[in-house]
Amino acid sequence: MSIEQRRVLATAIPGPKSTELQQRKKAAVSAGVGVTLPVYIERAGGGILVDVDGNQLIDFGSGIAVTTVGNSAPRVVERVQRQVADFTHTCFMITPYEEYLEVCEALNALTPGDHDKRSALFNSGAEAVENAIKVARAATGRQAVVAFDHAYHGRTNLTMALTAKNMPYKQSFGPFANEIYRVPMAYPYRWPTGSEHCADEAFAMFVNTVHAQVGEANTAAVIVEPIQGEGGFIVPPPGFLSMVADWCTENGIVFIADEIQTGFCRTGDWFASEFEGVVPDLIATAKGIAGGLPLAGVTGRAELMDAVHVGGLGGTYGGNPVACAAALGAIETMRAEDLPGRARIISSIMLPRLRTMAERFELIGDVRGRGAMLAIELVSDRSAKTPDPIATGLISSACHQQGLVTLTAGTFGNVLRFLPPLSIGDELLTEGLDILEAAIVQHLASP
C-alpha cells in the first residue's frame, strides 16, 4: 500500500495544522458534534492514519468499526471510481439499478440461516434499526419492542428510546418514542451472583419482565446486539442469546439482531450471531458493510420483509449506487482475504497480551470480546468492581499523545475498546499494545 505502515510523531498531537483546523471547526460546526481526537486526517490505509501535520497514527478504532477492510481498500476504490463515472444517483424507488440488487443478494446469502430472505437498504445503522422495528410491527400487528440494559441502537427518536445510555445520547432530547421496554442484560462481569449463573438468571428475568410488564401477545420484537457496542463490548454468556431467540419463536415475536458493529467479519465470523448458531428473524447491518461509505441494510425472513405494504420502506438515498459499489468491493475483499480468519488472528495476538496486562495491573477488572472487537474494563477497586472512568479517559488520552487512536465506551464510561482495521499488520498491533501498556504504567505511576 502507498502509506508506509509505521508510526510517525512529526509534531505534538495535535499538531499546529490540526489545531488551526480545530479552531475553524469551532467557528463553523455545531458544538454538539464532538471530536475524540482533534487531529485532521488527510490520508489513511492499512492500520495507519496520516494527519495534516505529517503524523502517522496507529488506528485501533476503524472509525468505530467502519473501515473493517481498511481505508481506501483497492477493490472498494476501483468499484467506487467506476460507479461515480457512470452515475451517482437516480433513487432506487424511481429508476432502479443492478448494484442495489447485488448487495441485497449478497446480504441474503451471507447472513445466518438458509431460509428464504429479502433485504432493503438504507443510509445508517439507526435507519436500519428503525426500519427493522417497522417491519416487525407490520408483520405481527403488535407494537411493543423490548430492548436491553446497556444497549446502543442509534440517535434518531425511536433508536434513542431503544438506547440505554442517557449522556450524551438522550440528555435533553425527549420525549422519546413509546411502547419501548427495557430488560436486564446478561453482563457476566457484573452479574450479582457470578458469571456462572448469568445466562440462566438473566434469561429468567427477561422472560418474567416481559410477561409481567409487556405481555407476550403485545410484543412485536426483541432487539439485541450479539455483543453490545457502546454499552461496553459486553459479551453475553454462552446460551443466553439462543434461549432468547427460541423464546421469541415460541411466542411469535420477531428476534432482531443489531449487527451494525459486530457484522462483516469483525468478531471472527461474518456475523456474531453465527458463533452460537443463532439465526435472527431480522438482522440490521451498517458500519463495516461498505468500506467507509454510508450504507445500511435490513435482512430477514421473506414473509416478514414482504409483510410491509409497497412504498412502506425506502428513502431518497437508501442504497445509493456509489455506496452499493463500495459494499460490493468490501465484500469481495472480505472473501478474497479471508477477513473472518484475519479477525481471529488479531484476537490471538491481542487477547493474550491484554490478559497478561490484567494479571499485572489491578486497574483492569475484565478483558473481553471476540475477534477484532476487544475491550478492557477499568476499575478503581477490583473487589468492588468500582468503575473508573477518570483513569479510562486519562489512559486513552495518553495513548493519543503517543500516536495510538483508542476509543472509550461503556455505560459507566470505564471501558477502553479496540477495533483495529482487519488490514492492520501484526507489528502495528504489537506496537499499539506496547503504547497502551506504557500508558497504564504512566497513569499508575502518576501522583
Secondary structure by P-SEA (a helix, b strand, c coil): cccccccccccccccaaaaaaaaaaaaccccccccccccccccccccbbbccccbbbbcccccccccccccccaaaaaaaaaaaaacccccccccccaaaaaaaaaaaacccccccccccccccaaaaaaaaaaaaaaaccccbbbbbccccccccaaaaaacccccccccccccccccbbbbbccccccccccccccaaaaaaaaaaaaacccccccccccccccccccccccccccaaaaaaaaaaaaacbbbbbccccccccccccccccccccccccbbbbcccccccccccccccccccccccccccccccccccaaaaaaaaaaaaaaaaaaaaaaaaaaaaacaaaaaaaaaaccccccccccccbbbbbbbcccccccccaaaaaaaaaaaaaacbbbbbbcccccbbbbbccccccaaaaaaaaaaaaaaaaaaaacc
